[in-house]
């Protein structure tokens, strides 16, 4: 790496609010001649994504009603859902359908077990 390259990297890091001295340039540098096997580079650095938060939702079913009907609901009211008893529930990660599963009871809490992974149409 030339001195000009180092200065450019330093300015870019400082512009992003990083301290250049804290960046391990040897760990970040990947030789251009090196060819990676499929998934090899990511497999070595997968721990970097462990702390990324995701939102997980388990949808038992859905129902449509007018606001006037919603306001009439009281304690103990039953809302009919579009699913049957025993039918799989949808599991969403960051609002994207990723799996289907079943409701389970673990000690005194409800949980979900995945029974099917849903392949996305989006590539």
C-alpha positions in Angstrom: 0.0 0.0 0.0 1.4 3.4 -1.0 1.6 6.4 1.3 -1.1 8.1 -0.9 -3.4 5.1 -0.4 -2.9 5.3 3.4 -3.7 9.0 3.5 -6.8 8.5 1.4 -8.0 5.6 3.7 -7.2 7.8 6.8 -9.3 10.7 5.4 -12.2 8.4 4.5 -12.1 6.8 8.0 -12.0 10.2 9.7 -14.9 11.4 7.6 -17.0 8.5 8.8 -16.2 9.4 12.4 -13.7 6.6 12.9 -10.2 6.9 14.3 -7.8 5.6 11.7 -5.4 4.3 14.4 -8.2 1.9 15.6 -8.6 0.3 12.2 -6.4 -2.8 11.7 -5.5 -2.3 8.0 -3.8 -5.7 7.8 -7.0 -7.5 8.8 -9.2 -5.4 6.4 -6.8 -5.7 3.5 -7.7 -8.6 1.1 -5.2 -9.4 -1.6 -6.7 -8.8 -5.0 -5.0 -11.9 -6.4 -6.6 -14.2 -3.8 -9.6 -16.1 -5.1 -12.2 -17.0 -2.4 -14.2 -20.2 -2.4 -17.9 -19.6 -2.3 -18.9 -18.4 1.2 -15.3 -18.7 2.5 -14.8 -15.0 3.3 -18.1 -14.6 5.0 -17.7 -17.8 7.0 -14.6 -16.4 8.6 -16.3 -13.1 9.5 -19.8 -14.2 10.4 -19.4 -13.3 14.1 -19.5 -9.6 12.9 -23.3 -9.9 12.4 -24.2 -11.6 15.7 -25.1 -8.3 17.4 -27.4 -7.0 14.6 -31.0 -6.8 16.0 -33.9 -8.3 14.0 -37.6 -8.1 14.6 -39.3 -11.5 14.7 -43.1 -11.8 14.4 -45.3 -14.9 14.6 -48.7 -14.2 13.0 -51.5 -16.5 14.2 -54.0 -15.1 11.7 -55.6 -12.0 10.3 -59.0 -10.4 10.4 -60.6 -7.4 8.8 -63.1 -5.2 10.5 -64.3 -1.6 10.4 -63.2 0.9 13.1 -66.8 1.0 14.4 -66.7 -2.7 15.0 -63.3 -2.5 16.6 -64.5 0.2 19.0 -67.5 -2.0 20.0 -65.2 -4.9 21.2 -65.0 -5.3 24.9 -63.3 -7.5 27.4 -63.7 -11.2 26.5 -64.7 -10.4 22.9 -63.6 -13.1 20.3 -62.2 -12.0 17.0 -62.4 -14.7 14.3 -59.1 -15.2 12.4 -58.6 -16.5 8.9 -56.8 -19.6 10.1 -58.1 -23.0 11.3 -57.0 -24.7 14.5 -53.7 -26.6 13.8 -52.9 -24.7 10.7 -49.3 -23.4 10.4 -48.6 -19.8 11.5 -46.4 -17.4 9.6 -43.0 -16.3 10.9 -41.7 -13.0 9.7 -38.2 -11.6 10.2 -38.0 -7.8 9.6 -41.5 -8.0 8.0 -40.4 -10.6 5.5 -42.0 -14.1 5.5 -39.2 -16.6 6.2 -40.9 -19.6 7.7 -44.0 -21.4 8.9 -44.4 -23.1 12.2 -46.5 -24.2 15.2 -47.3 -22.7 18.5 -45.7 -24.6 21.5 -45.8 -24.1 25.2 -42.4 -23.9 26.9 -42.7 -24.0 30.7 -45.4 -21.3 31.2 -44.6 -19.3 28.0 -45.8 -19.5 24.4 -43.2 -20.2 21.8 -42.9 -21.1 18.1 -41.2 -24.0 16.4 -40.3 -23.7 12.8 -41.6 -26.5 10.6 -41.0 -25.1 7.1 -38.6 -22.5 5.6 -40.2 -20.3 3.0 -38.0 -19.6 0.0 -38.1 -16.0 -1.1 -39.0 -15.0 -4.7 -36.6 -12.1 -4.4 -33.1 -13.0 -5.3 
